[in-house]
Amino acid sequence: METGNIAFIMICSAMIFLMTPALAFFYGGLERRKNILNTMMMVICVMGLASVLWVAVGYTLSFSGGNSFIGNVNKLFFNHVSMTEGKTIPEALFAGFQMMFAIITTAIITGAVVGRMRFSAIFLFIGIWSLVVYYPMAHMVWGGGFLEEIGSIDFAGGNVVHISSGISGLVLAIVLGHRREYKQTEYRPHNIPFVVLGTGLLWFGWFGFNAGSALAADGLAIHALLTTNTAAASGMLSWMLIEKLAIGKPTVVGACTGAVVGLVAITPGAGFVSLWSSFVLGALVSPFCYYFISSVKHKFGYDDALDAFGCHGVGGIFGGVMTGIFADPSIGGKTGLLYGSSELFIAQVASIIFTVVFAGVASFIIIKGIQLFMPIRVSAKEEALGMDRIEHDETAYPTFMGLDS
């Protein structure tokens, strides 16, 4: 076991961890001034909750034997997890690396419900969702479960991370209903520099997210890093072009959003598709997500506040399907539709359909169950006052005396 691999995955783990506070800045900048602390708190609280749950039960339910759906309980609290033995890295390091995925995944969901969901309700939902949705998904895709058995592939989390969180966010947004002034006022990001900061840190962390999923400091990790950066860059430029054609000028928020959806789209195939394919994925995912965010959301009337579904759900679905088309057998050993095999494409579509249904139905049952015992959203008056004051008795800008945007 090479010490270089160990050092590499330790660094990648730290990079992925940074993605969660980065997401807090990204979401916080997009949200209104009176809700920024609540928005950021919903994200950063996951660093505590998801970490404790992962050490206690998450790892063993995801990666220790079991059946086709869920793991066993032989490694509760990392019991029998070796600090020195493993394939390319010690098992304990692999467990820590995967913990960072569990943290960022649950944080993504919160972007769909900002401005109206009670903190206690989202906190409870995240805990239950981790047990009911994330751990089974991680096991089914990466832990020897049935989605892996049918031949689907997911290099770094298209199904496990992005589709599951995006679909769950959509379900929560629908159950909660729209914000008080939805369609009556234009919600503007209150701090675009925060969005830029968050995007840059997410982009940086994504190198650890995707390259680290090679689980070794080797050529595959290098390839994943390059496809990741290319897809992000292509997605950014594509979104800027769309806005130039649609509204006459590119926006900073649009450029940042394009980079993020490019990163989302390449996640399932970063170690399976060629470098030129990553350029295509990034260029095509932006118009796909732009259409959902600008048209589909308004047509159907769901209030996905910060477009968690529009970016992660839609982008993840797109990336998973494209992986089934563009997977190059000379890179990851999997043959996509473009290279003459339909088996992988069929498996990808089947796994995506399953993930959408499983995450959607489970999330609906969880939130409806919580709703039986406690209110899940604030009142209209509380919403008008702002989530920061109501939920945390704090304000980000105590000297600000102007009107909220």
C-alpha positions in Angstrom: 0.0 0.0 0.0 1.6 3.2 -1.2 1.9 6.2 1.2 1.4 8.5 -1.8 -2.2 7.1 -2.3 -2.9 7.6 1.4 -1.7 11.2 1.3 -3.7 11.9 -1.9 -7.0 10.6 -0.5 -6.5 12.5 2.7 -6.0 15.7 0.8 -9.1 14.9 -1.4 -11.2 14.2 1.7 -10.3 17.7 3.0 -11.1 19.2 -0.3 -14.5 17.6 -0.4 -15.2 18.7 3.2 -14.5 22.3 2.0 -17.4 22.0 -0.5 -20.0 22.2 2.3 -19.0 25.6 3.6 -18.6 26.6 0.0 -22.2 25.5 -0.7 -23.2 27.7 2.3 -21.6 30.7 0.7 -23.2 29.8 -2.7 -26.7 29.4 -1.3 -26.3 32.2 1.2 -25.3 34.7 -1.6 -28.3 33.6 -3.7 -30.8 34.0 -0.9 -32.4 37.2 0.4 -30.6 39.3 3.1 -33.0 38.4 5.9 -32.6 34.7 5.4 -28.8 34.3 4.8 -27.9 33.0 8.3 -30.7 30.4 8.2 -29.7 29.3 4.7 -26.1 28.9 5.7 -27.1 27.2 9.0 -29.1 24.6 7.2 -26.0 23.7 5.2 -23.3 23.8 7.9 -25.3 22.0 10.6 -25.0 18.9 8.3 -21.3 18.9 9.0 -22.2 17.9 12.5 -25.2 15.7 12.0 -24.1 13.8 9.0 -20.6 13.1 10.5 -22.0 11.6 13.7 -24.5 9.5 11.8 -21.9 8.3 9.4 -19.5 7.1 12.1 -22.3 5.5 14.1 -24.3 3.7 11.4 -23.8 5.2 8.0 -20.6 3.5 6.9 -21.6 0.0 8.0 -25.0 0.3 6.3 -23.4 1.5 3.1 -20.3 -0.6 2.7 -20.3 -3.7 4.9 -21.9 -6.8 3.3 -25.6 -7.1 3.8 -28.0 -7.7 0.9 -28.7 -6.0 -2.4 -30.4 -3.1 -0.7 -28.6 -2.3 2.5 -25.4 -3.2 4.4 -25.2 -5.0 7.8 -24.3 -3.6 11.2 -21.0 -5.3 11.7 -19.0 -2.1 11.6 -21.1 0.2 13.8 -18.9 3.1 15.1 -16.2 1.9 12.7 -15.8 -1.3 14.7 -13.5 -3.7 12.8 -12.5 -0.9 10.4 -8.8 -1.2 9.8 -6.5 1.8 10.0 -3.8 0.0 8.0 -5.3 -2.6 5.7 -7.3 -2.0 2.5 -7.1 -2.2 -1.3 -5.3 0.9 -2.4 -5.8 2.8 0.9 -6.7 1.8 4.5 -10.4 1.1 5.0 -10.6 3.8 7.7 -9.4 6.4 5.2 -11.9 5.1 2.7 -14.7 5.5 5.3 -13.6 9.0 6.1 -13.5 9.9 2.4 -17.0 8.6 1.9 -18.2 10.5 4.9 -17.5 13.8 3.1 -19.9 12.6 0.3 -22.6 11.9 2.9 -22.2 15.5 4.3 -22.4 17.4 1.0 -25.2 15.3 -0.4 -27.6 16.1 2.4 -26.6 19.8 2.4 -27.6 20.1 -1.3 -31.3 19.4 -0.5 -31.6 22.5 1.6 -31.4 24.8 -1.4 -34.9 23.9 -2.4 -36.6 24.9 0.8 -34.9 28.1 2.0 -37.0 31.0 3.2 -39.9 29.0 4.6 -39.0 25.6 6.2 -38.5 25.4 9.9 -35.0 24.6 10.9 -36.1 21.8 13.3 -38.1 20.2 10.5 -35.2 20.2 8.0 -32.8 19.0 10.6 -35.0 16.0 11.5 -35.6 15.4 7.8 -31.9 15.3 7.0 -31.2 12.8 9.7 -34.0 10.4 8.7 -33.2 10.9 5.0 -29.6 9.9 5.5 -30.8 6.6 7.0 -33.6 5.8 4.6 -32.3 7.2 1.3 -28.6 8.0 1.3 -27.1 4.9 3.0 -29.2 2.5 0.9 -28.3 4.4 -2.3 -24.6 4.3 -1.5 -24.8 0.6 -0.8 -26.8 -0.2 -4.0 -24.4 1.8 -6.2 -21.0 1.5 -4.6 -21.3 -1.2 -1.9 -22.2 -4.2 -4.0 -25.9 -3.6 -4.2 -28.3 -4.3 -7.0 -27.7 -1.2 -9.0 -24.1 -2.2 -9.3 -25.2 -5.7 -10.1 -27.3 -4.7 -13.1 -24.3 -3.0 -14.6 -24.9 0.7 -14.0 -21.9 2.9 -13.2 -21.5 6.1 -11.1 -17.9 7.2 -10.8 -18.4 9.9 -8.1 -22.1 10.4 -7.3 -24.5 11.1 -10.1 -27.2 8.9 -8.7 -26.0 8.7 -5.1 -25.3 12.4 -4.6 -27.0 14.6 -7.2 -30.1 12.8 -8.4 -31.1 11.7 -5.0 -30.7 15.1 -3.3 -32.2 17.0 -6.3 -35.3 14.9 -6.4 -35.7 15.0 -2.7 -35.4 18.8 -2.8 -38.1 18.9 -5.4 -40.4 16.8 -3.3 -39.9 19.0 -0.3 -40.5 22.2 -2.3 -43.8 20.8 -3.6 -45.0 19.6 -0.2 -44.0 22.9 1.5 -45.6 25.1 -1.2 -44.2 28.2 -2.6 -42.8 31.2 -0.7 -45.2 34.0 0.4 -44.4 36.4 -2.5 -43.7 33.8 -5.1 -44.6 35.1 -8.6 -45.4 38.5 -7.0 -41.9 39.8 -6.6 -38.5 39.1 -8.1 -36.2 37.3 -5.8 -32.7 38.7 -6.2 -29.4 37.3 -4.9 -28.4 39.6 -2.1 -24.6 39.0 -2.3 -23.3 37.9 -5.6 -19.6 38.0 -4.5 -20.6 35.2 -2.0 -21.9 33.2 -5.0 -18.6 33.7 -6.8 -16.6 32.7 -3.7 -18.8 29.6 -3.2 -18.5 28.6 -6.8 -14.7 28.9 -6.8 -14.4 26.8 -3.7 -16.9 24.2 -5.0 -15.0 24.0 -8.2 -11.8 23.5 -6.2 -13.3 20.9 -4.0 -14.8 19.0 -6.9 -11.3 18.0 -8.0 -11.1 16.0 -4.8 -14.6 14.8 -5.3 -14.0 13.3 -8.7 -10.3 12.7 -8.9 -10.3 11.2 -5.4 -12.9 8.7 -6.5 -10.2 6.9 -8.4 -9.0 6.0 -4.9 -5.3 6.2 -6.0 -2.9 8.8 -7.2 -2.7 7.4 -10.7 -3.6 8.1 -14.3 -7.3 7.6 -13.8 -7.3 10.3 -11.1 -5.5 12.7 -13.5 -8.0 11.9 -16.2 -10.9 12.6 -13.8 -9.4 15.9 -12.8 -9.1 17.0 -16.4 -12.6 15.9 -17.4 -13.9 17.7 -14.3 -12.3 21.0 -15.1 -13.2 20.8 -18.8 -16.9 20.1 -18.1 -17.1 23.0 -15.6 -15.4 25.4 -18.0 -17.5 24.3 -20.9 -20.7 24.5 -18.8 -19.8 28.1 -17.7 -19.1 29.3 -21.3 -22.3 27.6 -22.6 -24.5 29.3 -20.0 -22.9 32.6 -20.7 -23.7 32.2 -24.4 -27.3 31.2 -23.6 -27.8 34.3 -21.5 -26.2 36.5 -24.2 -28.7 35.1 -26.7 -31.7 35.1 -24.4 -31.4 38.3 -22.4 -28.7 40.2 -24.2 -25.9 39.9 -21.6 -24.2 37.2 -19.5 -24.6 37.4 -15.8 -22.2 36.6 -13.0 -24.7 34.3 -11.3 -25.4 32.6 -14.7 -21.7 31.9 -15.2 -21.4 30.4 -11.8 -24.5 28.3 -12.3 -23.1 27.0 -15.6 -19.9 25.9 -13.9 -21.8 24.1 -11.2 -24.1 22.2 -13.6 -21.1 21.3 -15.7 -19.5 19.8 -12.6 -22.7 18.0 -11.7 -23.0 16.5 -15.2 -19.4 15.1 -15.3 -19.6 13.5 -11.8 -21.0 10.1 -12.8 -18.7 9.8 -15.8 -15.5 11.6 -14.9 -13.5 8.4 -14.9 -15.3 6.8 -17.8 -15.7 9.3 -20.6 -13.0 10.9 -22.8 -11.7 14.4 -22.4 -13.5 15.6 -25.6 -16.7 14.1 -24.3 -16.5 16.1 -21.1 -16.4 19.2 -23.2 -19.6 18.1 -24.9 -21.3 17.2 -21.6 -20.6 20.6 -20.2 -21.8 22.4 -23.3 -25.0 20.5 -23.5 -26.0 20.3 -19.8 -26.3 24.1 -19.5 -29.1 24.6 -22.0 -30.8 21.6 -20.5 -30.7 22.9 -17.0 -31.4 26.5 -18.1 -34.6 25.3 -19.7 -35.8 23.6 -16.5 -34.8 26.6 -14.3 -36.2 29.3 -16.6 -39.3 27.6 -18.1 -40.3 24.3 -16.6 -40.2 25.5 -13.0 -42.5 28.4 -13.7 -44.8 26.4 -15.9 -45.5 23.8 -13.2 -45.3 26.3 -10.4 -43.0 24.5 -7.9 -40.8 26.8 -5.9 -37.3 25.2 -6.0 -35.9 28.3 -4.3 -32.2 28.0 -5.2 -32.7 25.5 -8.0 -31.3 22.4 -6.1 -33.4 20.2 -8.4 -32.8 22.3 -11.5 -29.0 22.1 -11.1 -28.4 18.8 -9.2 -31.4 16.7 -10.1 -31.6 17.7 -13.8 -27.8 17.9 -14.2 -27.3 14.5 -12.5 -29.9 12.8 -14.7 -28.4 14.3 -17.8 -24.9 13.3 -16.7 -25.9 9.7 -16.0 -27.6 9.3 -19.3 -24.6 10.8 -21.2 -22.3 8.5 -19.3 -24.2 5.6 -20.8 -23.6 7.1 -24.2 -20.1 8.4 -24.1 -18.3 5.8 -21.8 -15.0 5.0 -23.5 -13.9 1.4 -22.9 -10.2 2.4 -23.2 -10.6 4.7 -20.1 -12.7 3.0 -17.5 -13.4 -0.4 -19.1 -17.1 0.4 -19.7 -18.6 0.6 -23.2 -21.2 3.3 -24.0 -23.7 3.5 -26.7 -21.4 5.6 -28.9 -18.8 2.8 -28.8 -21.2 0.0 -29.9 -22.9 -1.4 -26.7 -26.4 -0.6 -25.5 -26.2 -2.6 -22.3 -24.6 0.2 -20.3 -27.0 2.8 -21.6 -30.0 0.6 -20.6 -28.5 0.0 -17.2 -27.9 3.8 -16.7 -31.5 4.7 -17.6 -32.9 1.9 -15.4 -30.7 3.0 -12.4 -31.8 6.7 -12.9 -35.5 5.8 -13.0 -35.1 3.7 -9.8 -33.2 6.5 -8.1 -35.9 9.1 -9.0 -38.7 6.9 -7.8 -36.9 5.7 -4.7 -35.7 9.1 -3.5 -38.9 10.8 -4.4 -41.3 8.4 -2.7 -39.1 8.0 0.4 -38.7 11.7 0.8 -42.5 12.2 0.5 -43.1 9.6 3.2 -40.5 11.1 5.5 -41.7 14.7 5.2 -45.4 13.7 5.6 -44.5 11.7 8.6 -42.7 14.6 10.2 -45.7 16.8 9.4 -47.9 14.6 11.6 -45.9 15.6 14.6 -44.7 19.2 14.0 -45.2 22.2 11.7 -42.7 22.1 8.8 -42.9 25.7 7.6 -43.1 29.1 9.3 -46.2 31.3 9.2 -46.7 34.0 6.6 -45.9 36.7 9.2 -42.7 34.9 10.3 -41.7 34.5 6.7 -42.1 38.2 6.2 -39.9 39.0 9.2 -37.2 36.7 7.9 -35.9 33.3 8.9 -32.7 34.6 10.6 -34.7 36.4 13.3 -37.4 33.8 13.7 -35.3 30.7 13.7 -32.0 31.9 15.2 -32.6 35.3 16.7 -29.6 36.6 14.8 -29.0 38.9 11.9 -26.1 39.0 9.4 -26.2 42.7 8.9 -27.3 44.4 12.2 -26.5 47.9 11.0 -28.4 47.6 7.7 -31.5 49.9 7.8 -32.7 49.6 4.2 -35.3 47.5 2.5 -34.7 43.8 1.8 -34.2 42.8 -1.8 
